[in-house]
Amino acid sequence: MSSEKINLQDKLAKFSEHWSPRVIAQMNDYQFKLAKFQGEFTWHAHTDTDEVFLVIEGNMGIEFRDKVVELSAGEMYVVPKGVEHKPFAQQECKVMLVEPAGVVNTGDAGGELTAQNDVWV
């Protein structure tokens, strides 16, 4: 772990894949990840942890079975553990995720959008 400052825009410029979070820092057991969202993700839940979405640039939504939460740059939302959700973004959206190390992006759903874990950028 480096003690250097981290420039989010520099890190975001190093990858282009959507729905493939990249780790930029770790604090204790929690990782800070950057991701680019575009289109629809998959319905999933994380049974053991909450998940934080912090929008850096753009707009996104998180669909729940009973509502939709819309987020813009500078806004964040905490999805409680065990709650089924589906992120989406009409245009590319740049997001920071905060979650424990080892959390799989597709949670309990698996599938073709499951990204490799612990990829640092």
N, CA, C and O of each residue as an XYZ file, in Angstrom:
484
protein
N       0.853     -1.188      0.000
C       0.000      0.000      0.000
C       0.883      1.230      0.000
O       1.770      1.371      0.842
N       0.645      2.089     -0.916
C       1.419      3.321     -1.054
C       0.830      4.413     -0.172
O      -0.371      4.434      0.099
N       1.690      5.313      0.268
C       1.207      6.459      1.040
C       1.166      7.710      0.160
O       1.141      8.831      0.669
N       1.160      7.515     -1.158
C       1.086      8.620     -2.115
C      -0.364      9.078     -2.270
O      -1.301      8.310     -2.051
N      -0.528     10.346     -2.652
C      -1.891     10.807     -2.930
C      -2.407     10.114     -4.188
O      -1.629      9.673     -5.035
N      -3.720     10.028     -4.294
C      -4.365      9.336     -5.403
C      -5.223     10.336     -6.162
O      -6.086     10.996     -5.583
N      -4.975     10.441     -7.471
C      -5.774     11.314     -8.319
C      -6.819     10.455     -9.020
O      -6.478      9.600     -9.837
N      -8.085     10.680     -8.703
C      -9.155      9.847     -9.238
C      -9.246      9.913    -10.759
O      -9.457      8.889    -11.409
N      -9.090     11.096    -11.330
C      -9.183     11.232    -12.789
C      -8.035     10.477    -13.479
O      -8.244      9.844    -14.515
N      -6.835     10.543    -12.910
C      -5.710      9.791    -13.476
C      -5.990      8.290    -13.455
O      -5.714      7.589    -14.430
N      -6.532      7.802    -12.353
C      -6.839      6.370    -12.237
C      -7.946      5.966    -13.212
O      -7.865      4.914    -13.846
N      -8.978      6.803    -13.330
C     -10.075      6.499    -14.254
C      -9.617      6.465    -15.707
O     -10.187      5.733    -16.516
N      -8.606      7.238    -16.044
C      -8.094      7.276    -17.414
C      -7.324      6.008    -17.787
O      -7.028      5.794    -18.963
N      -7.000      5.173    -16.813
C      -6.190      3.982    -17.061
C      -6.989      2.749    -17.486
O      -6.401      1.712    -17.795
N      -8.328      2.847    -17.504
C      -9.128      1.710    -17.965
C     -10.411      2.211    -18.626
O     -10.858      3.329    -18.371
N     -10.995      1.366    -19.480
C     -12.199      1.780    -20.204
C     -13.359      0.802    -20.046
O     -14.487      1.127    -20.419
N     -13.112     -0.367    -19.511
C     -14.157     -1.386    -19.388
C     -15.270     -0.919    -18.442
O     -15.026     -0.278    -17.420
N     -16.504     -1.269    -18.833
C     -17.654     -0.985    -17.978
C     -17.919     -2.171    -17.054
O     -17.678     -3.324    -17.413
N     -18.418     -1.863    -15.861
C     -18.808     -2.860    -14.865
C     -17.636     -3.709    -14.391
O     -17.817     -4.873    -14.032
N     -16.446     -3.139    -14.387
C     -15.246     -3.875    -13.990
C     -14.447     -3.048    -12.986
O     -13.480     -2.387    -13.365
N     -14.841     -3.075    -11.698
C     -14.211     -2.223    -10.680
C     -12.709     -2.449    -10.543
O     -12.221     -3.574    -10.642
N     -11.985     -1.347    -10.311
C     -10.532     -1.365    -10.099
C     -10.229     -0.791     -8.718
O     -10.732      0.273     -8.359
N      -9.421     -1.487     -7.958
C      -9.055     -1.053     -6.607
C      -8.024      0.063     -6.706
O      -7.055     -0.041     -7.458
N      -8.243      1.140     -5.936
C      -7.277      2.242     -5.906
C      -6.666      2.440     -4.524
O      -5.626      3.087     -4.397
N      -7.301      1.890     -3.480
C      -6.772      2.029     -2.120
C      -7.454      1.012     -1.220
O      -8.535      0.504     -1.518
N      -6.789      0.734     -0.116
C      -7.377     -0.139      0.886
C      -7.148      0.477      2.259
O      -6.053      0.949      2.564
N      -8.193      0.466      3.083
C      -8.126      0.948      4.455
C      -8.642     -0.187      5.333
O      -9.813     -0.558      5.260
N      -7.769     -0.725      6.152
C      -8.124     -1.898      6.948
C      -8.653     -2.978      6.014
O      -7.947     -3.385      5.092
N      -9.873     -3.450      6.227
C     -10.427     -4.511      5.378
C     -11.284     -3.972      4.236
O     -11.888     -4.750      3.498
N     -11.345     -2.640      4.081
C     -12.189     -2.034      3.058
C     -11.395     -1.553      1.860
O     -10.310     -0.990      2.003
N     -11.947     -1.781      0.679
C     -11.317     -1.313     -0.549
C     -12.124     -0.169     -1.153
O     -13.353     -0.144     -1.088
N     -11.399      0.767     -1.736
C     -11.978      1.861     -2.514
C     -11.752      1.477     -3.972
O     -10.617      1.268     -4.400
N     -12.844      1.388     -4.729
C     -12.770      0.931     -6.112
C     -13.378      1.986     -7.022
O     -14.338      2.664     -6.655
N     -12.806      2.114     -8.212
C     -13.384      2.969     -9.246
C     -13.988      2.068    -10.306
O     -13.460      0.999    -10.612
N     -15.101      2.516    -10.859
C     -15.756      1.748    -11.917
C     -16.423      2.711    -12.883
O     -16.756      3.845    -12.539
N     -16.606      2.225    -14.100
C     -17.358      2.952    -15.118
C     -18.598      2.126    -15.422
O     -18.511      0.941    -15.744
N     -19.751      2.772    -15.314
C     -21.023      2.105    -15.563
C     -21.621      2.637    -16.854
O     -21.555      3.834    -17.133
N     -22.199      1.750    -17.632
C     -23.017      2.153    -18.774
C     -23.902      0.980    -19.150
O     -23.435     -0.152    -19.277
N     -25.190      1.265    -19.328
C     -26.153      0.224    -19.628
C     -26.744     -0.348    -18.348
O     -26.783      0.314    -17.311
N     -27.199     -1.583    -18.442
C     -27.858     -2.261    -17.321
C     -26.912     -3.283    -16.712
O     -26.200     -3.983    -17.431
N     -26.904     -3.369    -15.387
C     -26.150     -4.409    -14.699
C     -27.101     -5.573    -14.443
O     -28.120     -5.696    -15.122
N     -26.791     -6.408    -13.497
C     -27.620     -7.566    -13.181
C     -28.220     -7.411    -11.786
O     -27.621     -6.782    -10.914
N     -29.389     -7.980    -11.581
C     -29.974     -8.010    -10.246
C     -29.077     -8.851     -9.352
O     -28.679     -9.953     -9.730
N     -28.756     -8.340     -8.167
C     -27.918     -9.086     -7.234
C     -28.051     -8.506     -5.830
O     -28.634     -7.438     -5.639
N     -27.508     -9.216     -4.859
C     -27.448     -8.749     -3.472
C     -26.107     -9.182     -2.890
O     -25.481    -10.130     -3.364
N     -25.687     -8.475     -1.866
C     -24.488     -8.845     -1.112
C     -24.972     -9.219      0.289
O     -25.326     -8.347      1.082
N     -24.986    -10.502      0.584
C     -25.610    -10.974      1.816
C     -24.852    -10.584      3.081
O     -25.443    -10.542      4.160
N     -23.550    -10.297      2.969
C     -22.752    -10.044      4.163
C     -22.284     -8.610      4.336
O     -21.618     -8.311      5.328
N     -22.603     -7.707      3.412
C     -22.066     -6.355      3.523
C     -22.945     -5.319      2.844
O     -23.646     -5.610      1.875
N     -22.891     -4.098      3.378
C     -23.466     -2.950      2.697
C     -22.543     -2.609      1.516
O     -21.414     -3.093      1.443
N     -23.034     -1.774      0.598
C     -22.229     -1.341     -0.547
C     -22.470      0.149     -0.779
O     -23.613      0.601     -0.839
N     -21.380      0.904     -0.908
C     -21.469      2.345     -1.117
C     -21.216      2.674     -2.583
O     -20.248      2.200     -3.177
N     -22.097      3.492     -3.165
C     -21.935      4.044     -4.507
C     -21.768      5.552     -4.356
O     -22.648      6.216     -3.810
N     -20.651      6.101     -4.832
C     -20.400      7.540     -4.807
C     -20.129      7.977     -6.243
O     -19.139      7.559     -6.843
N     -21.000      8.811     -6.794
C     -20.874      9.220     -8.190
C     -19.850     10.347     -8.306
O     -19.970     11.387     -7.657
N     -18.849     10.118     -9.142
C     -17.798     11.099     -9.395
C     -18.172     11.981    -10.579
O     -18.005     13.200    -10.542
N     -18.679     11.343    -11.630
C     -19.035     12.065    -12.856
C     -20.184     11.345    -13.541
O     -20.165     10.120    -13.663
N     -21.177     12.088    -13.985
C     -22.306     11.502    -14.703
C     -23.498     11.255    -13.799
O     -23.607     11.807    -12.704
N     -24.383     10.410    -14.293
C     -25.619     10.068    -13.591
C     -25.845      8.569    -13.667
O     -25.496      7.926    -14.657
N     -26.424      8.025    -12.626
C     -26.738      6.599    -12.577
C     -27.991      6.400    -11.750
O     -28.466      7.314    -11.076
N     -28.508      5.206    -11.813
C     -29.625      4.836    -10.963
C     -29.365      3.490    -10.343
O     -28.569      2.693    -10.840
N     -30.056      3.252     -9.245
C     -30.039      1.933     -8.615
C     -31.489      1.508     -8.501
O     -32.279      2.126     -7.787
N     -31.827      0.449     -9.210
C     -33.188     -0.054     -9.183
C     -33.321     -1.059     -8.046
O     -32.478     -1.938     -7.867
N     -34.391     -0.908     -7.289
C     -34.761     -1.852     -6.242
C     -36.101     -2.444     -6.631
O     -36.731     -1.947     -7.565
N     -36.552     -3.459     -5.972
C     -37.833     -4.097     -6.316
C     -39.009     -3.142     -6.099
O     -40.064     -3.313     -6.709
N     -38.833     -2.128     -5.225
C     -39.946     -1.238     -4.913
C     -39.695      0.236     -5.205
O     -40.562      1.071     -4.947
N     -38.505      0.572     -5.747
C     -38.201      1.981     -6.030
C     -36.945      2.077     -6.893
O     -36.258      1.084     -7.134
N     -36.661      3.301     -7.352
C     -35.429      3.597     -8.070
C     -34.797      4.808     -7.405
O     -35.475      5.801     -7.140
N     -33.493      4.728     -7.132
C     -32.746      5.856     -6.574
C     -31.859      6.404     -7.684
O     -31.028      5.679     -8.232
N     -32.030      7.681     -8.017
C     -31.228      8.354     -9.038
C     -30.096      9.106     -8.355
O     -30.323      9.791     -7.358
N     -28.882      8.988     -8.880
C     -27.715      9.653     -8.319
C     -26.996     10.469     -9.385
O     -26.866     10.037    -10.531
N     -26.532     11.651     -8.998
C     -25.745     12.532     -9.862
C     -24.375     12.749     -9.234
O     -24.134     12.354     -8.093
N     -23.482     13.380     -9.989
C     -22.132     13.665     -9.496
C     -22.199     14.337     -8.126
O     -22.960     15.282     -7.918
N     -21.391     13.834     -7.200
C     -21.341     14.383     -5.851
C     -22.314     13.748     -4.885
O     -22.344     14.114     -3.710
N     -23.119     12.793     -5.358
C     -24.086     12.129     -4.487
C     -23.674     10.683     -4.241
O     -22.989     10.066     -5.058
N     -24.108     10.154     -3.093
C     -23.794      8.764     -2.765
C     -25.007      8.088     -2.157
O     -25.949      8.731     -1.695
N     -24.947      6.765     -2.175
C     -26.034      5.969     -1.611
C     -25.430      4.692     -1.038
O     -24.519      4.103     -1.619
N     -25.956      4.275      0.115
C     -25.528      3.031      0.738
C     -26.639      1.997      0.556
O     -27.754      2.176      1.047
N     -26.323      0.924     -0.150
C     -27.259     -0.184     -0.309
C     -27.048     -1.119      0.885
O     -25.953     -1.651      1.062
N     -28.074     -1.323      1.697
C     -27.914     -2.205      2.862
C     -27.642     -3.655      2.456
O     -28.088     -4.110      1.403
N     -26.915     -4.361      3.294
C     -26.610     -5.765      2.992
C     -27.893     -6.564      2.822
O     -28.890     -6.343      3.509
N     -27.831     -7.497      1.887
C     -28.950     -8.378      1.637
C     -30.056     -7.806      0.772
O     -31.004     -8.521      0.449
N     -29.966     -6.529      0.382
C     -31.024     -5.905     -0.421
C     -30.707     -6.078     -1.908
O     -29.650     -5.662     -2.383
N     -31.633     -6.693     -2.625
C     -31.446     -6.911     -4.057
C     -31.531     -5.581     -4.800
O     -32.423     -4.770     -4.551
N     -30.582     -5.373     -5.721
C     -30.518     -4.111     -6.455
C     -29.900     -4.330     -7.828
O     -29.254     -5.344     -8.091
N     -30.124     -3.328     -8.709
C     -29.578     -3.392    -10.068
C     -29.158     -1.990    -10.491
O     -30.014     -1.159    -10.795
N     -27.842     -1.710    -10.517
C     -27.368     -0.408    -11.000
C     -27.550     -0.288    -12.511
O     -27.565     -1.285    -13.232
N     -27.690      0.970    -12.979
C     -27.779      1.229    -14.409
C     -27.333      2.657    -14.682
O     -27.352      3.505    -13.789
N     -26.931      2.916    -15.924
C     -26.549      4.267    -16.350
C     -26.822      4.387    -17.842
O     -26.359      3.560    -18.628
N     -27.570      5.411    -18.236
C     -27.867      5.628    -19.653
C     -26.601      5.997    -20.425
O     -26.349      5.465    -21.506
N     -25.814      6.904    -19.869
C     -24.525      7.321    -20.428
C     -23.434      6.868    -19.455
O     -23.728      6.521    -18.311
N     -22.199      6.871    -19.899
C     -21.120      6.441    -19.009
C     -21.113      7.274    -17.731
O     -21.213      8.500    -17.767
N     -20.995      6.587    -16.619
C     -20.979      7.199    -15.295
C     -19.755      6.668    -14.553
O     -19.478      5.469    -14.583
N     -19.030      7.556    -13.894
C     -17.825      7.176    -13.154
C     -18.153      7.180    -11.668
O     -18.657      8.164    -11.126
N     -17.853      6.052    -11.021
C     -18.325      5.796     -9.665
C     -17.194      5.283     -8.784
O     -16.306      4.570     -9.252
N     -17.233      5.652     -7.500
C     -16.375      5.025     -6.502
C     -17.244      4.091     -5.677
O     -18.331      4.464     -5.235
N     -16.760      2.883     -5.474
C     -17.413      1.896     -4.623
C     -16.560      1.711     -3.377
O     -15.332      1.713     -3.454
N     -17.202      1.553     -2.242
C     -16.489      1.266     -1.000
C     -17.129      0.019     -0.414
O     -18.323     -0.012     -0.117
N     -16.294     -1.019     -0.254
C     -16.802     -2.296      0.243
C     -15.641     -3.133      0.769
O     -14.485     -2.857      0.448
N     -15.935     -4.146      1.567
C     -14.854     -4.992      2.085
C     -14.083     -5.680      0.954
O     -14.651     -5.992     -0.093
N     -12.816     -5.908      1.170
C     -11.996     -6.634      0.205
C     -12.626     -7.996     -0.058
O     -13.151     -8.636      0.852
N     -12.567     -8.424     -1.300
C     -13.064     -9.741     -1.660
C     -14.510     -9.794     -2.102
O     -14.985    -10.851     -2.517
N     -15.234     -8.666     -2.023
C     -16.633     -8.653     -2.449
C     -16.697     -8.791     -3.968
O     -16.011     -8.070     -4.693
N     -17.516     -9.709     -4.437
C     -17.702     -9.943     -5.866
C     -18.746     -8.951     -6.384
O     -19.796     -8.772     -5.767
N     -18.456     -8.312     -7.513
C     -19.339     -7.250     -8.015
C     -20.760     -7.721     -8.310
O     -21.700     -6.935     -8.187
N     -20.937     -8.972     -8.693
C     -22.279     -9.478     -8.985
C     -22.911    -10.165     -7.772
O     -23.968    -10.784     -7.893
N     -22.280    -10.060     -6.622
C     -22.850    -10.607     -5.393
C     -23.236    -12.059     -5.524
O     -22.429    -12.895     -5.932
N     -24.481    -12.357     -5.176
C     -24.972    -13.734     -5.188
C     -25.420    -14.210     -6.570
O     -25.763    -15.380     -6.737
N     -25.421    -13.308     -7.568
C     -25.966    -13.646     -8.883
C     -24.970    -14.336     -9.803
O     -25.353    -15.201    -10.591
N     -23.680    -13.960     -9.712
C     -22.704    -14.509    -10.654
C     -23.025    -14.080    -12.075
O     -23.730    -13.093    -12.288
N     -22.512    -14.814    -13.038
C     -22.836    -14.544    -14.439
C     -21.725    -13.855    -15.199
O     -20.620    -13.659    -14.693
N     -22.052    -13.490    -16.444
C     -21.044    -12.975    -17.377
C     -20.501    -11.600    -16.995
O     -19.438    -11.213    -17.480
N     -21.195    -10.856    -16.143
C     -20.697     -9.537    -15.726
C     -19.811     -9.601    -14.479
O     -19.358     -8.569    -13.986
N     -19.567    -10.805    -13.973
C     -18.687    -10.938    -12.809
C     -17.274    -10.554    -13.213
O     -16.691    -11.131    -14.130
N     -16.735     -9.559    -12.504
C     -15.382     -9.053    -12.796
C     -14.346     -9.752    -11.931
O     -14.644    -10.240    -10.841
N     -13.140     -9.786    -12.437
C     -12.025    -10.307    -11.649
C     -11.867     -9.434    -10.416
O     -11.966     -8.210    -10.503
N     -11.624    -10.051     -9.277
C     -11.499     -9.328     -8.017
C     -10.071     -8.869     -7.764
O      -9.118     -9.442     -8.292
N      -9.937     -7.833     -6.955
C      -8.639     -7.323     -6.508
C      -7.720     -6.904     -7.644
O      -6.512     -7.133     -7.584
N      -8.284     -6.291     -8.681
C      -7.484     -5.730     -9.776
C      -7.192     -4.282     -9.409
O      -8.102     -3.459     -9.312
N      -5.921     -3.984     -9.210
C      -5.494     -2.633     -8.827
C      -5.140     -1.822    -10.062
O      -4.652     -2.358    -11.057
N      -5.389     -0.541     -9.985
C      -5.009      0.369    -11.075
C      -4.232      1.537    -10.487
O      -3.810      2.430    -11.222
